[in-house]
């Protein structure tokens, strides 16, 4: 088994020493260390040793559209220049959240009048 001392002065050792991971067995993490992803393209991600993986979990969180998609990068850059983050607490909103809600209601397979967006901040949802 590995431990932090076996990782030397690496990103893995720094992660073990400083980063608490949700949904992770902390003791086991100290033994095996993290899988460090450094790049993504399409449906693939690559770790810091050059191994490529099909990324099947990213869509659960935020990257179901793939990595390095030029159209999405350009839309995100345009939005970052205007308003890179804002919440929707207390009667506040922003254009991308309104646009996305409208699009989701229109695309829903059953009649809907509203969608719920957890307040995790603004996503880059400017229509492409």
FENRA-V425623 format. One record per pair of residues at least 6 apart in sequence whose C-alpha atoms are under 7 Angstrom apart, sorted by the first residue. I is the first residue (numbers start at 1). J is the second residue. D is the distance in whole Angstrom. If there is no record, write none. Layout:
i,j,d
I,J,D
I,J,D
This chain:
i,j,d
1,31,6
2,31,5
2,32,6
3,30,6
3,31,5
3,32,7
4,13,6
4,16,7
4,30,6
4,31,7
7,13,5
12,33,6
12,34,6
16,30,6
16,33,6
35,47,7
36,47,5
36,48,6
37,45,7
37,46,6
37,47,4
37,48,6
38,46,6
38,47,5
38,48,6
39,45,6
39,46,5
40,46,6
40,67,5
40,68,7
41,66,7
41,67,5
41,68,5
42,66,5
42,67,5
42,68,7
43,54,6
43,55,6
43,66,5
43,67,7
44,52,6
44,53,5
44,54,5
44,55,5
45,52,6
45,53,5
45,54,6
45,55,6
46,52,4
46,53,6
58,64,6
71,128,7
72,128,7
75,126,6
75,128,6
76,124,5
79,124,6
79,126,7
85,121,6
85,122,5
86,121,5
86,122,5
87,93,7
87,119,6
87,120,7
87,121,5
87,122,6
88,119,6
96,125,5
96,126,5
97,122,7
100,125,6
101,115,6
105,112,6
105,113,6
105,114,6
105,115,7
